[in-house]
Structure formats: structure tokens, C-alpha cells
Amino acid sequence: MRRTSTLMAGLLALVVALTAASVAVAQVTGLYYREEAKDGRIYVFNTPERFSSWSQSGDMGAAITLPGRGPGGETVVGENETAIDLYLFKHNLDAYDRPTPKGSAKADYPATKIGGRVYADFSDKENKDKQTGVKSGDSGVGVDVKRFYFTASHDFDKTWSALFQSDIGDQGTKRYDVFVKKAYLQAKVAPEATFRLGSADTPWIPFVESLYGFRYVEQTLTDHLSFGASADWGLHFLGKAGGDLVSYQFSAENGRGYSNPARSKSVDFEGRIGIEPIKGLNLAVGGYTGKRGLETDAAPAKHTASRSDALVAYVSDRFRVGGELFNAKNWNSVTTVPTDKSDGYSVWGSVGLTGPFTLFGRYDEAKPSKDLKPDLKLTYYNAGLQWRANKSFAGSLVYKFEEVKGGTFSTGNGTIGSVNALNKGQYNEIGIFAVYDF
């Protein structure tokens, strides 16, 4: 019985093998195949139409040629890959190396990018009223993450795109707040004409930051003193012309900055025009006018705030040197009766040293309230040595000093000054400041 079972299993396996072989042979023999030797070449065909055409004209047309692959060293010319494969299989010859098919190119659109930027520091700071000797509550040693930006952009096509950027910022009161800094739809009609609707970069502050190069150490002048915002809700028009000789941006803004998209009775206007007559040399002027989003039926505006700006800067791979100045009227007096004026300037420079090191410094002076508080004066400077590890990470050893005389004033480093208008307050900070992009 056992021998019978074994015999039956063997017969069944033989039947399966023969069936498979017959199917394979049927598949091969079911294909059209023809080969012809002529003039030292062997021509092989996979379709009767091509063979008929070749027979009449002698022209093979597009074909695959394998020199020296025939049994006697003849050149084999095949109608297509199938014809070549059938010929080599029939004559028990090795397969030929054919090029690997190239993958289809990745489409440019749609395209989504996700990234982020972090400003952090580990420092020892002191904010002290020189009259009373009292220090601010945030004086001391610690780690701080000043800013954490998370950015997502999506390009629908070469014209339309959208961008979202959140801003997690240290508000200086032992807490972090999350804001929508940028959220806009963009239409780039041409290099000369790009439109953005939503919260986007304002014309002046981001432009200065790009030339200054050390925003992670300190805000630029007008941002540091709150005489402007780096982003605002509105309609923004920007572009470049003349082979990048001229750049410009004009915005109709809410006036309250990106963190406060409140409505008011009117919109504000801000603009900038810059030229780059030689590579690296930037000359620019800008201006702002409006009610800063403060005019409502409950609180009518008494004045229009305005600000004028100017900048000269030179930027190269190794050097950065530049300066900006501003003049403002009624910036903090839109809803009050008294008028006021303000002005200030900032100069900065940096030089690349050996390897990844850069030496930099900056000096600012400002009169934040020339009419109402004529003795109020602010002085700021910093100096540092930057080490750049790669395109994503840089760290600097920095010393920062800020002094306010004739009262108190709120800056990016907190409220500085003295309760005694005849005295002063001083801010000192030393530490490691870092920026990380991902």
C-alpha cells in the first residue's frame, strides 16, 4: 500500500511538470518569430508586419543591435527586446545587459516643505535700577528659548502657494505664548509682482534682519524698541526689477502686528524701496503711516502715527557692515492729546575670521520720547564671537549692555530704567546664544 501511494505521488508530480512545460512551450511557440541571415548579420523579428516591411525595403528602422552575439560572431539585429530574447533563448545564448529603466522625474508641483527655527540662550543677566539697587525678577542665570518657529509651506504650482508659521515666544512673565506669525496665500505672477494675503513679513524689519545677520542675538532697532512689527495681517505686494537692481514692498496692514488681528476703522500703509547698485551694497528707504489699528468708535484717534526709515549696508561672504535710522511721530500718542517725536540709529559690523569663526558687534542710540520725556535716552551695544558648525546651527559667546536714562522704557530685553528720572537703569547680559534651523 505504501509503495502504491509513493508511485501515485510520483506520477502526479510528473503530470504537473509536463503540464507546466507544455504551457511554457505553448506560450513561446505562440509568439511570432522569424530570423533571417543577410550580409553577415542575423535579423530577428517579433511581428509579421515588421518582417514584411524589412523584406520589401531592407530597412530595419528602430532596432536593437548586438555586435558579435551570433553563433559565428555575427551581429544580431532585433526588432525589439522580445525578438532578441527569443533569439538568445532559442540558441541557448546568454541574455544581454539592457539599460535599467530610468524612474520618472519627480514632479515639481505640488510640493510641501516643513521646517523650523529655534533661538535659545544660556546666560547670566542683570537688569538693575541704579537709584534703588533693585533688580528685575528675571535677573539671574538660566536657559531661555526666546523663539520657536514652526513653518509649513505648500506650492500648488509655479504661481500659487501658501505658508503657515507659528511663533512660540517667551513673554518674560514665566510663560510662553503661541501665536500665528505668518499665514498667507501667495500669487507670484512674475519676479516683479508677488501678492500675499494674510499675515506676512512687513516691508522693513525682516529686510533689515536679512542684512544684519544676527537676529538670534538681538532684534533690529525698530523691532527692539517696538516702533514696528516684523509681520502683520493685510495685503502685501512685493517684487524685484531690473535684474534684482531694485527691490520693493508695499503693504496695507491692520497695524497691530501678527499677534493681534483686531479690526479698526482704517488700515495702515508701510513701504520700502531698495537698490543694489553693486553686488552686496544695499541702499533703502521706507515709511509707515496710519492709526496703528487703535482707532475705534469707542476710542477715536487723535493723531496719525508715522515712521521714516533709511539704511545703508554692505554684505559679502566675509564682511557685514551697515546701519539704519528712523524718525517717528506720535507712535505712542495715537489716542492721546499730546504729540511726541522719536528717533534712533543703529550701526553694526562683522568679519569672518579663520575657519568657522566670526567676530561681530553693534551700537544703538535712541530718543524714544523727545517731546514728552526729553531726557529719556537709550543706549545699547553688544559684542560677540560666533562659531558656525554648519548651515543649520550657529552659536555665539555674547556680551550685551543696555542703559536707559531719564525714566523707564520697555525694550526687547524688558523694562529698563529708574523710578527716579534723574537716574538710570542698566542691563547686562553675558552668555551663549544659539540658532538652529531644521
C-alpha positions in Angstrom: 0.0 0.0 0.0 2.8 2.4 0.9 4.6 1.6 -2.4 1.4 2.3 -4.3 1.0 5.7 -2.6 4.5 6.6 -3.4 4.1 5.6 -7.0 0.9 7.6 -7.3 2.6 10.7 -5.9 5.4 10.4 -8.3 3.1 10.1 -11.3 1.1 13.1 -10.1 4.3 15.2 -9.9 5.3 14.1 -13.3 2.0 15.1 -14.8 2.2 18.6 -13.2 5.8 19.1 -14.5 4.8 18.0 -18.0 1.8 20.3 -18.0 3.8 23.3 -16.9 6.4 22.6 -19.5 3.8 22.2 -22.2 2.2 25.5 -21.2 5.6 27.3 -21.3 6.3 25.8 -24.7 2.9 26.8 -25.9 3.5 30.4 -24.7 6.8 30.6 -26.5 5.6 28.9 -29.7 2.5 31.1 -29.7 4.7 34.2 -30.3 5.6 35.2 -33.9 9.3 34.7 -34.5 11.4 34.9 -37.6 15.1 35.2 -38.2 16.9 35.9 -41.4 20.7 35.9 -42.2 21.9 38.6 -44.6 25.2 40.3 -45.3 26.9 38.8 -42.2 24.0 39.9 -40.0 21.2 38.0 -38.4 17.8 39.8 -38.4 15.1 38.6 -35.9 11.5 39.7 -35.9 8.6 39.5 -33.4 5.8 40.8 -35.7 4.9 39.8 -39.3 4.4 43.5 -40.2 8.0 44.4 -39.4 9.3 41.4 -41.3 7.2 42.2 -44.3 8.4 45.8 -44.3 12.0 44.8 -44.0 11.7 42.2 -46.8 10.4 44.9 -49.2 12.7 47.8 -48.2 15.7 46.3 -46.5 15.3 49.0 -43.8 15.1 47.7 -40.2 14.1 51.0 -38.7 14.5 51.4 -35.0 16.1 48.2 -33.7 18.4 46.7 -31.1 21.9 45.8 -32.3 24.1 43.3 -30.5 27.6 43.1 -32.3 29.2 39.6 -32.2 26.4 37.8 -30.4 25.5 35.4 -33.2 26.8 31.7 -33.1 29.5 32.6 -35.6 30.2 36.0 -34.2 27.6 37.7 -36.4 25.9 40.9 -35.5 22.3 40.3 -34.3 19.7 42.9 -35.1 16.4 42.6 -33.3 13.1 44.3 -34.0 12.6 44.7 -30.2 13.6 43.3 -26.9 11.2 40.4 -27.2 12.7 39.3 -30.6 16.2 39.5 -29.1 15.2 37.5 -26.0 13.6 34.8 -28.2 16.7 34.5 -30.4 19.0 34.1 -27.4 16.7 31.6 -25.8 16.4 29.6 -29.0 20.2 29.4 -29.4 20.9 28.9 -25.7 22.9 32.1 -25.5 23.4 34.4 -22.5 21.0 37.2 -22.0 22.2 40.6 -22.9 22.7 43.5 -20.5 20.0 46.1 -21.1 20.0 49.6 -19.5 18.0 49.9 -16.3 14.8 51.9 -17.0 15.0 55.4 -15.5 12.4 56.3 -13.0 10.0 59.1 -13.9 11.2 62.5 -12.8 9.6 63.8 -9.6 7.0 66.5 -10.4 7.8 70.0 -9.2 4.3 70.6 -8.1 2.5 70.2 -5.8 5.3 70.4 -3.2 5.2 70.7 0.6 8.1 71.7 2.9 8.2 71.6 6.7 10.9 73.3 8.8 11.6 75.2 12.0 13.9 77.7 13.7 14.9 78.0 17.3 16.5 80.9 19.2 17.9 79.9 22.5 20.5 81.1 25.1 22.2 80.2 28.3 23.2 83.4 30.1 23.6 85.4 33.2 21.8 88.7 33.1 21.1 91.7 35.4 18.5 94.4 35.0 19.1 96.9 37.8 17.7 100.3 38.8 20.8 102.2 39.8 18.8 104.5 42.1 17.3 101.9 44.3 19.6 98.9 43.6 16.5 96.8 42.9 16.9 94.1 40.2 14.2 92.8 37.9 12.5 89.5 38.7 14.1 87.8 35.6 17.7 88.7 36.6 20.0 85.7 37.2 21.3 82.6 35.4 19.2 80.4 33.2 18.3 78.8 29.9 15.8 80.6 27.7 14.1 79.7 24.4 13.3 83.2 23.0 11.6 82.0 19.8 10.5 78.7 18.3 9.1 79.0 14.7 7.4 76.1 13.0 6.9 76.6 9.3 4.9 74.7 6.7 4.7 75.8 3.0 2.9 74.3 0.1 3.4 75.2 -3.6 0.3 74.4 -5.7 2.0 75.4 -8.9 4.6 77.9 -10.1 2.2 80.8 -9.3 0.1 79.8 -6.2 1.4 78.8 -2.8 0.5 79.1 0.9 2.6 79.4 4.1 1.9 78.9 7.8 4.3 79.8 10.6 3.6 79.5 14.3 5.6 81.5 16.9 6.2 80.2 20.4 7.7 83.1 22.3 8.9 83.9 25.8 6.8 86.7 27.1 9.0 87.4 30.0 6.5 86.5 32.7 7.4 82.9 33.3 5.2 81.7 30.4 5.2 81.0 26.7 2.5 82.1 24.3 1.8 80.6 20.9 0.9 82.9 18.0 0.2 82.6 14.3 3.0 84.7 12.9 2.5 84.1 9.2 -0.5 82.6 7.4 -0.9 83.8 3.9 -1.9 82.8 0.3 0.6 83.9 -2.3 0.4 84.5 -6.0 3.7 85.1 -7.7 2.7 86.5 -11.0 6.2 87.4 -12.0 9.5 88.3 -10.3 8.3 91.9 -10.4 4.9 91.2 -8.9 4.1 88.9 -5.9 0.9 89.3 -3.8 0.4 87.9 -0.3 -3.0 88.0 1.5 -2.9 87.3 5.3 -0.2 87.7 7.9 3.2 88.1 6.2 6.5 89.8 6.6 6.3 93.6 6.8 8.4 95.7 4.4 11.1 97.0 6.8 12.1 94.8 9.8 12.6 91.4 8.0 14.6 93.2 5.3 17.0 94.7 7.8 17.3 91.4 9.7 18.4 89.7 6.5 21.3 92.2 6.2 22.2 92.4 9.9 22.6 88.6 10.1 22.4 88.2 13.9 18.7 88.4 14.7 19.1 85.4 17.1 21.3 87.6 19.3 19.1 90.7 19.3 16.2 92.2 17.4 16.9 95.0 15.0 16.4 98.6 16.1 12.8 99.4 15.4 11.7 95.9 16.5 13.8 96.1 19.7 12.1 99.4 20.6 8.6 98.4 19.5 8.4 101.0 16.7 7.3 98.4 14.3 6.3 94.7 13.8 8.0 92.0 11.8 4.7 90.6 10.5 1.2 91.9 10.2 -2.2 91.0 8.7 -3.1 92.6 5.4 -2.4 92.7 1.7 1.3 92.7 0.7 2.8 93.5 -2.7 6.5 92.9 -3.3 9.0 92.1 -6.1 12.3 92.8 -7.8 13.1 94.5 -11.1 16.0 95.5 -13.3 17.8 92.2 -12.8 17.5 92.4 -9.0 18.8 96.0 -9.1 15.6 97.3 -7.4 13.6 95.6 -4.7 10.3 96.8 -3.1 7.4 96.0 -0.9 4.2 97.9 -0.1 1.7 96.7 2.4 -1.8 97.7 3.6 -1.8 96.4 7.2 -4.1 96.1 10.2 -1.5 97.9 12.3 -1.5 95.8 15.5 1.1 93.2 14.5 0.7 89.5 13.8 -0.3 88.7 17.4 -3.4 90.9 17.4 -5.5 90.7 14.2 -8.1 93.1 15.6 -10.2 95.3 13.3 -10.2 99.1 13.4 -11.7 102.0 11.4 -8.8 102.2 8.9 -5.8 100.3 7.7 -2.2 101.4 7.8 0.3 101.6 5.0 4.0 100.6 5.0 6.5 100.5 2.2 10.2 100.1 1.3 12.3 100.6 -1.8 15.8 99.4 -2.1 18.5 99.3 -4.7 21.7 97.2 -5.0 23.9 99.2 -7.5 26.8 96.7 -7.0 26.6 93.2 -5.6 26.4 93.4 -1.8 25.8 97.1 -1.5 22.2 97.9 -0.3 20.6 101.3 -0.1 17.0 101.5 1.1 14.3 103.9 2.4 11.0 103.1 4.0 8.0 104.6 5.6 4.9 103.9 7.7 1.7 105.9 8.3 -1.6 105.1 10.0 -3.5 104.8 13.3 -1.7 101.5 14.3 -5.1 99.8 14.4 -6.1 101.8 17.5 -8.9 103.9 16.1 -12.3 102.7 17.0 -15.7 104.2 17.8 -15.0 103.9 21.5 -11.5 105.4 21.2 -11.2 107.9 18.3 -7.7 108.6 17.2 -6.2 112.0 18.0 -3.1 111.6 15.7 -1.7 109.6 12.9 1.4 107.7 13.7 4.3 107.8 11.1 7.8 106.5 10.8 10.5 107.0 8.2 13.5 104.7 7.8 16.8 104.6 5.9 19.5 102.0 5.6 23.0 101.6 4.1 24.6 98.1 4.3 27.3 96.1 2.6 27.2 92.3 2.8 29.7 89.8 1.4 30.8 86.2 2.2 33.2 87.6 4.9 32.0 91.1 5.8 28.8 92.7 7.0 28.7 96.4 7.8 25.7 98.7 7.9 23.4 101.0 9.7 19.8 102.1 9.9 18.0 105.1 11.4 14.4 106.0 12.0 12.3 109.1 12.8 8.8 108.6 14.2 5.9 111.0 15.1 3.1 110.2 17.5 3.9 106.5 17.5 2.8 106.0 21.1 0.4 109.0 21.0 -2.3 108.0 18.6 -5.2 108.1 21.1 -3.8 110.8 23.4 -3.8 114.6 23.1 -0.1 115.4 23.5 2.1 115.0 20.4 5.5 113.3 20.5 8.6 112.5 18.4 11.1 109.8 18.5 14.3 108.9 16.7 17.2 106.5 16.8 20.0 104.8 14.9 21.9 101.5 14.9 25.3 100.6 13.3 26.7 97.1 13.1 29.5 95.1 11.6 31.0 91.6 11.5 34.1 90.0 9.9 34.8 86.3 9.2 37.9 85.0 10.9 39.8 81.8 10.4 37.6 78.8 9.9 34.0 78.9 11.2 34.5 82.0 13.5 33.0 85.4 13.0 33.6 88.5 15.2 30.6 90.9 15.4 29.4 94.0 17.2 26.6 96.6 17.2 25.8 100.0 18.8 22.4 101.7 19.1 21.2 105.1 20.4 17.6 106.3 20.6 15.4 109.1 22.0 12.1 107.3 22.4 10.1 110.4 23.6 11.7 113.7 22.6 8.8 115.9 23.4 7.1 114.3 26.4 10.2 112.9 28.0 13.1 114.9 26.5 15.7 113.5 29.0 14.8 109.8 28.1 17.7 108.3 26.3 18.6 104.7 25.4 22.0 103.2 24.6 22.6 99.6 23.6 25.6 97.7 22.4 26.7 94.1 22.0 29.9 92.2 21.0 30.4 88.6 20.4 32.3 85.7 18.7 30.2 83.3 16.5 31.0 79.7 15.8 29.1 78.2 12.9 29.0 74.5 12.8 27.1 74.1 9.6 24.2 75.8 7.7 21.8 74.7 10.4 23.5 75.6 13.6 25.4 78.6 15.0 26.4 79.6 18.5 27.9 82.8 19.9 29.6 83.9 23.0 28.0 87.4 23.5 28.1 90.3 25.9 25.1 92.7 25.8 24.7 96.1 27.5 21.7 98.4 27.6 21.2 101.6 29.5 18.1 103.9 29.9 18.4 107.4 31.4 15.7 109.8 32.3 12.9 107.3 33.1 11.9 103.8 32.1 11.4 102.3 28.7 10.3 98.8 27.5 12.6 97.0 25.1 13.2 93.5 23.8 15.2 92.9 27.0 12.4 94.0 29.3 11.6 97.4 31.0 14.9 99.2 31.7 15.5 102.4 33.7 15.0 104.0 37.0 12.0 105.2 39.0 14.0 108.4 39.5 14.0 110.3 36.2 17.3 111.8 37.3 19.0 108.4 37.5 19.3 105.4 35.2 18.8 101.7 34.8 21.3 99.3 33.3 21.0 95.9 31.7 24.0 93.5 31.5 24.0 90.0 30.0 26.7 87.5 29.1 26.2 84.0 27.7 25.9 81.6 24.9 23.3 82.4 22.2 22.3 79.9 19.5 20.2 79.4 16.4 19.1 76.1 15.0 17.3 75.6 11.7 15.8 72.3 10.7 
